[in-house]
Amino acid sequence: MKIKQLFVSVLMLCGLMATSQNTSKSNPLLLIENQSRFGFAETIEKLSKTIVENGWKITITHDLQETMKKNSKEVLPVKVIELCNPNHAFQILSKDGLRNVSPMLPCRISVYEKSDGYTYISRMNAPAFADIIGGEAAKTIIKAFEETEEFVKLVVK
């Protein structure tokens, strides 16, 4: 088990390093980024509304710009929406053999502005992780990802 955890950690680190060097949308690796069709506030509003309308819960929305401001740092707007589908979470959290996947819960969608003036949405490429994890947890992760992608499709270009 420790070898598998080490392997996953190495793959994640390599993927994140590659992602930070390659922002091509055709090769998203472990992170996916799209430009929103809307401004920052409207993107947050539309995502939040559709998440709830589709039976998901927003557990919290982190305002990272405000957090940075409290620490005397100025950054462009960025909010991270944590969303949860209790049925999907139950599939993982109710089984001891799958609880090690809990760090991936809840799902997260980040909305932020860049210096180009546009708003962007990013999230983890959960199927890439699911392939590594495998089994029943992978099926749940992929299903949750597919549902959240439907929310994201409503606001991206």
C-alpha positions as CSV (number, residue, x, y, z in Angstrom):
1,M,0.0,0.0,0.0
2,K,2.8,2.4,0.8
3,I,4.3,1.8,-2.6
4,K,1.0,2.7,-4.3
5,Q,0.8,5.9,-2.2
6,L,4.3,6.8,-3.1
7,F,3.6,6.1,-6.8
8,V,0.5,8.3,-6.7
9,S,2.4,11.1,-5.0
10,V,5.2,11.0,-7.6
11,L,2.7,11.0,-10.4
12,M,0.8,13.9,-8.9
13,L,3.9,15.9,-8.4
14,C,5.1,15.2,-12.0
15,G,1.7,16.1,-13.4
16,L,1.5,19.3,-11.5
17,M,5.0,20.3,-12.5
18,A,4.2,19.6,-16.1
19,T,0.9,21.4,-15.9
20,S,2.5,24.5,-14.6
21,Q,4.9,24.5,-17.5
22,N,2.3,23.5,-20.2
23,T,-0.9,25.4,-20.0
24,S,-2.2,24.0,-23.3
25,K,-5.9,23.2,-23.2
26,S,-5.3,20.2,-25.4
27,N,-3.0,18.6,-22.8
28,P,-4.6,19.4,-19.4
29,L,-2.8,16.7,-17.4
30,L,-4.1,17.0,-13.9
31,L,-5.7,20.4,-14.0
32,I,-8.2,21.8,-16.5
33,E,-8.6,25.5,-17.2
34,N,-11.2,27.2,-19.4
35,Q,-12.1,30.9,-20.0
36,S,-15.6,31.9,-18.8
37,R,-18.1,33.6,-21.1
38,F,-18.9,35.9,-18.2
39,G,-17.3,38.2,-15.7
40,F,-16.1,37.0,-12.3
41,A,-19.2,37.7,-10.2
42,E,-21.6,36.4,-12.9
43,T,-19.6,33.3,-13.3
44,I,-19.7,32.6,-9.6
45,E,-23.5,33.4,-9.5
46,K,-24.3,31.1,-12.5
47,L,-22.2,28.2,-11.2
48,S,-23.6,28.4,-7.7
49,K,-27.2,28.5,-9.0
50,T,-26.8,25.5,-11.3
51,I,-24.9,23.5,-8.7
52,V,-27.8,23.8,-6.2
53,E,-30.5,23.3,-8.9
54,N,-28.9,20.0,-9.8
55,G,-29.1,18.6,-6.3
56,W,-25.5,19.3,-5.3
57,K,-24.5,21.2,-2.1
58,I,-22.1,24.0,-1.8
59,T,-20.2,23.3,1.4
60,I,-18.3,26.6,1.3
61,T,-16.9,29.2,-1.0
62,H,-13.4,30.3,-0.2
63,D,-12.6,33.9,-1.1
64,L,-8.8,33.7,-1.5
65,Q,-8.5,37.4,-2.5
66,E,-10.0,38.3,0.8
67,T,-7.8,35.9,2.7
68,M,-4.7,37.3,1.0
69,K,-5.9,40.9,1.8
70,K,-6.1,39.9,5.5
71,N,-2.4,38.9,5.2
72,S,-1.4,42.2,3.6
73,K,-1.2,40.7,0.1
74,E,-3.0,41.9,-3.0
75,V,-4.1,39.4,-5.7
76,L,-6.8,39.5,-8.4
77,P,-10.2,37.9,-7.5
78,V,-10.2,34.2,-6.9
79,K,-12.9,32.0,-5.3
80,V,-12.9,28.3,-4.8
81,I,-16.3,26.7,-4.6
82,E,-16.4,23.4,-2.7
83,L,-19.3,21.3,-3.9
84,C,-20.6,17.9,-2.8
85,N,-23.1,15.4,-4.0
86,P,-24.0,13.5,-0.8
87,N,-24.9,10.4,-2.7
88,H,-21.4,10.3,-4.4
89,A,-19.7,11.1,-1.2
90,F,-21.5,8.3,0.6
91,Q,-20.3,5.8,-2.0
92,I,-16.7,6.6,-0.9
93,L,-17.1,7.5,2.8
94,S,-19.3,4.5,3.7
95,K,-16.7,1.9,2.9
96,D,-13.5,1.5,4.9
97,G,-11.6,0.4,1.8
98,L,-12.4,3.7,0.0
99,R,-12.0,6.2,2.8
100,N,-8.4,6.8,1.8
101,V,-9.8,8.7,-1.2
102,S,-11.5,11.3,1.1
103,P,-8.8,14.0,0.5
104,M,-10.4,14.4,-3.0
105,L,-13.7,15.3,-1.3
106,P,-15.5,17.6,-1.8
107,C,-15.1,18.5,-5.4
108,R,-13.7,22.0,-6.1
109,I,-14.1,24.5,-8.8
110,S,-11.9,27.6,-8.9
111,V,-13.0,30.9,-10.5
112,Y,-10.4,33.6,-10.9
113,E,-9.4,36.6,-12.9
114,K,-6.1,36.9,-14.7
115,S,-4.1,40.0,-15.6
116,D,-5.6,39.8,-19.1
117,G,-8.9,40.9,-17.6
118,Y,-10.7,37.6,-18.3
119,T,-12.3,35.2,-15.9
120,Y,-11.2,31.5,-15.8
121,I,-12.5,28.3,-14.3
122,S,-10.2,25.5,-13.2
123,R,-10.6,22.2,-11.6
124,M,-8.8,18.9,-11.1
125,N,-8.9,16.5,-14.0
126,A,-10.5,13.8,-11.8
127,P,-10.5,11.0,-14.4
128,A,-6.7,11.2,-14.5
129,F,-6.7,10.5,-10.7
130,A,-9.4,8.0,-11.1
131,D,-7.3,5.9,-13.5
132,I,-4.6,5.7,-10.8
133,I,-7.0,4.9,-8.0
134,G,-9.1,2.3,-9.9
135,G,-12.0,0.2,-8.7
136,E,-15.3,1.5,-7.3
137,A,-13.8,4.8,-6.1
138,A,-12.7,5.5,-9.7
139,K,-16.3,5.0,-11.0
140,T,-17.7,7.4,-8.4
141,I,-15.0,10.0,-9.0
142,I,-15.6,9.9,-12.8
143,K,-19.4,10.1,-12.4
144,A,-19.0,13.1,-10.1
145,F,-16.6,14.7,-12.5
146,E,-18.9,14.2,-15.5
147,E,-21.8,15.9,-13.5
148,T,-19.6,18.9,-12.5
149,E,-18.4,19.3,-16.1
150,E,-22.1,19.8,-17.1
151,F,-22.2,22.8,-14.6
152,V,-19.0,24.2,-16.0
153,K,-20.1,23.9,-19.6
154,L,-22.8,26.5,-18.9
155,V,-20.2,29.2,-18.3
156,V,-17.2,28.4,-20.4
157,K,-16.4,29.5,-23.9
